[in-house]
Amino acid sequence: MPSLVRSVTIGGTVAIVSAVIGTMAAIGLTRLPSRTTATILALISLPMMLPPLVLAVALVTFYVSLGVRLSLLTVASSHVLLTQPFVILVVYAQMRHFDRRILESARDLGASSLTAFRTITLPIIAPTVIGAALMAAAISFDDFVITFFTIGSGNTLPTLVWGMMRSSVTPMVNAIGTLLLTATVALTLLGLSMTRYRG
């Protein structure tokens, strides 16, 4: 149960932080020239293309060089770095098709930028943002390599299963593995269904 609580806590934190930062970044990218946007998206996508082991070693080296104690916070921040490209790309794809004339009409009628975002933009893109957050939670919940390097002490479900499998494969390992697989697939499918663009 403590490992499950840690996994859920990290996954939930990563989902919320990635959704907020990723949405702001995606909205900002839609206001830039297409060539600049393409360059920034390529840079943002680097963590997604790097091998997890390379990223994990780089992150733990970075934390140690700064004197940061490895904990759940370092795991969550590492997972945000890992999941951020997915969220940005998904929300950006939705924002590219967003009809800005609606916002211009709201501004002409006296709505502030914040009011227009809160009452118009956010309700329209909310399913996409929630779906992207669920995908981020699934990636975080399932990650082993980065978690193993950056957690310090304690376990999440993937690291607990790895530790248990070093001695013997018991029915408990099978049950936890099934739980991990089911949760990851369910979150991913739900996220994909919510982020599907419907025109």
C-alpha positions as CSV (number, residue, x, y, z in Angstrom):
1,M,0.0,0.0,0.0
2,P,2.8,2.6,0.7
3,S,4.2,1.9,-2.7
4,L,0.8,2.3,-4.3
5,V,0.2,5.6,-2.5
6,R,3.6,6.9,-3.7
7,S,2.9,5.9,-7.3
8,V,-0.6,7.5,-7.2
9,T,0.8,10.6,-5.5
10,I,3.6,11.0,-8.0
11,G,1.3,10.3,-11.0
12,G,-1.4,12.7,-9.8
13,T,1.2,15.5,-9.2
14,V,2.8,14.9,-12.6
15,A,-0.6,15.0,-14.3
16,I,-1.6,18.3,-12.8
17,V,1.7,20.1,-13.2
18,S,2.2,18.8,-16.8
19,A,-1.4,19.8,-17.7
20,V,-1.0,23.3,-16.4
21,I,2.5,24.0,-17.8
22,G,1.8,22.1,-21.0
23,T,-1.4,24.0,-21.7
24,M,0.3,27.4,-21.2
25,A,3.2,26.3,-23.4
26,A,0.9,25.1,-26.2
27,I,-1.1,28.3,-26.2
28,G,2.1,30.3,-26.3
29,L,3.4,28.3,-29.2
30,T,0.3,28.9,-31.3
31,R,1.1,32.7,-31.2
32,L,4.6,32.2,-32.6
33,P,5.7,31.9,-36.3
34,S,5.5,28.4,-37.6
35,R,9.2,28.1,-38.2
36,T,10.0,29.2,-34.6
37,T,7.3,26.8,-33.3
38,A,8.8,23.9,-35.2
39,T,12.2,24.5,-33.7
40,I,10.9,24.9,-30.2
41,L,8.8,21.7,-30.5
42,A,11.9,19.8,-31.7
43,L,13.8,21.0,-28.6
44,I,10.9,20.2,-26.3
45,S,10.6,16.7,-27.7
46,L,14.2,15.7,-26.9
47,P,13.4,14.0,-23.5
48,M,10.8,11.9,-25.4
49,M,13.4,10.7,-27.9
50,L,16.3,10.1,-25.5
51,P,16.8,6.5,-24.1
52,P,15.3,6.4,-20.6
53,L,18.7,5.3,-19.1
54,V,20.5,8.3,-20.6
55,L,17.9,10.7,-19.3
56,A,17.9,9.0,-15.8
57,V,21.7,9.2,-15.5
58,A,21.7,12.8,-16.6
59,L,18.9,13.7,-14.1
60,V,20.5,12.0,-11.1
61,T,23.9,13.6,-12.0
62,F,22.2,17.0,-12.2
63,Y,20.5,16.6,-8.8
64,V,23.6,15.3,-7.1
65,S,25.7,18.2,-8.6
66,L,23.2,20.7,-7.1
67,G,23.2,18.9,-3.7
68,V,19.5,18.0,-4.0
69,R,18.4,15.1,-1.9
70,L,16.8,12.3,-3.9
71,S,13.1,11.9,-2.9
72,L,9.6,11.8,-4.3
73,L,10.0,15.4,-5.3
74,T,12.9,14.6,-7.6
75,V,11.0,11.7,-9.1
76,A,8.0,13.9,-9.7
77,S,10.1,16.7,-11.3
78,S,11.9,14.1,-13.5
79,H,8.5,12.7,-14.6
80,V,7.3,16.1,-15.5
81,L,10.3,16.6,-17.7
82,L,9.5,13.2,-19.3
83,T,5.8,13.7,-19.8
84,Q,5.8,17.4,-20.7
85,P,6.4,16.9,-24.5
86,F,3.4,14.6,-24.8
87,V,1.1,17.1,-23.1
88,I,2.4,20.0,-25.1
89,L,2.1,18.2,-28.5
90,V,-1.4,17.0,-27.8
91,V,-2.7,20.3,-26.6
92,Y,-0.9,22.2,-29.3
93,A,-2.5,20.0,-31.9
94,Q,-5.9,21.0,-30.5
95,M,-5.0,24.7,-30.3
96,R,-4.0,24.8,-33.9
97,H,-7.6,24.2,-34.9
98,F,-9.0,26.6,-32.4
99,D,-11.2,29.3,-33.9
100,R,-9.8,32.5,-32.5
101,R,-12.7,34.6,-33.9
102,I,-14.6,33.4,-30.8
103,L,-12.0,35.0,-28.5
104,E,-11.9,38.2,-30.6
105,S,-15.7,38.5,-30.3
106,A,-15.5,38.0,-26.6
107,R,-12.8,40.7,-26.3
108,D,-14.9,43.1,-28.5
109,L,-17.7,42.6,-26.0
110,G,-15.5,43.7,-23.1
111,A,-14.2,40.4,-21.7
112,S,-10.6,40.5,-20.4
113,S,-8.0,38.0,-21.6
114,L,-8.4,36.0,-18.4
115,T,-12.2,35.9,-18.6
116,A,-12.1,34.9,-22.3
117,F,-9.7,32.1,-21.5
118,R,-11.7,30.9,-18.4
119,T,-15.1,31.0,-20.1
120,I,-14.3,30.2,-23.7
121,T,-10.9,28.6,-24.4
122,L,-10.7,26.3,-21.3
123,P,-14.2,24.7,-21.6
124,I,-13.5,24.0,-25.3
125,I,-10.0,22.4,-24.8
126,A,-10.8,20.9,-21.3
127,P,-11.3,17.3,-22.7
128,T,-8.0,17.5,-24.5
129,V,-6.2,18.8,-21.5
130,I,-7.7,16.2,-19.2
131,G,-6.8,13.4,-21.7
132,A,-3.2,14.7,-21.9
133,A,-3.0,14.8,-18.1
134,L,-4.2,11.1,-18.0
135,M,-1.6,10.1,-20.5
136,A,1.0,11.9,-18.4
137,A,-0.2,10.0,-15.3
138,A,-0.1,6.7,-17.1
139,I,3.5,7.3,-18.2
140,S,4.5,8.4,-14.7
141,F,2.7,5.5,-13.1
142,D,4.4,3.0,-15.4
143,D,8.0,4.4,-15.3
144,F,10.7,2.3,-13.8
145,V,14.2,3.5,-15.0
146,I,13.9,7.2,-14.1
147,T,12.2,6.4,-10.9
148,F,14.8,3.8,-9.9
149,F,17.6,6.4,-10.4
150,T,15.9,9.4,-8.8
151,I,13.8,8.1,-5.9
152,G,16.6,7.7,-3.3
153,S,14.8,5.6,-0.6
154,G,11.3,4.0,-0.7
155,N,9.5,2.3,-3.6
156,T,6.8,2.9,-6.1
157,L,4.9,-0.1,-7.6
158,P,7.3,-0.7,-10.5
159,T,10.4,-0.5,-8.3
160,L,8.7,-2.7,-5.7
161,V,7.9,-5.4,-8.3
162,W,11.5,-5.3,-9.6
163,G,12.8,-5.8,-6.0
164,M,10.4,-8.7,-5.4
165,M,11.3,-10.4,-8.7
166,R,15.0,-10.5,-7.8
167,S,14.2,-13.1,-5.2
168,S,11.3,-15.1,-6.7
169,V,8.2,-14.6,-8.7
170,T,5.2,-15.0,-6.3
171,P,1.5,-14.6,-6.9
172,M,1.8,-11.1,-5.3
173,V,4.2,-10.1,-8.1
174,N,1.7,-11.4,-10.7
175,A,-1.1,-9.5,-9.1
176,I,0.8,-6.2,-8.9
177,G,2.0,-6.6,-12.4
178,T,-1.6,-7.1,-13.6
179,L,-2.7,-4.0,-11.6
180,L,0.1,-2.0,-13.2
181,L,-0.8,-3.2,-16.7
182,T,-4.5,-2.6,-16.2
183,A,-4.1,0.9,-14.8
184,T,-1.7,2.0,-17.5
185,V,-3.8,0.7,-20.4
186,A,-7.0,2.1,-18.9
187,L,-5.5,5.6,-18.3
188,T,-3.9,5.6,-21.8
189,L,-7.1,4.5,-23.6
190,L,-9.1,7.0,-21.6
191,G,-6.6,9.7,-22.4
192,L,-6.5,8.9,-26.1
193,S,-10.3,8.9,-26.3
194,M,-10.5,12.3,-24.6
195,T,-7.7,13.9,-26.7
196,R,-9.1,12.7,-30.1
197,Y,-9.9,15.8,-32.2
198,R,-13.6,15.9,-33.1
199,G,-13.6,18.9,-35.4
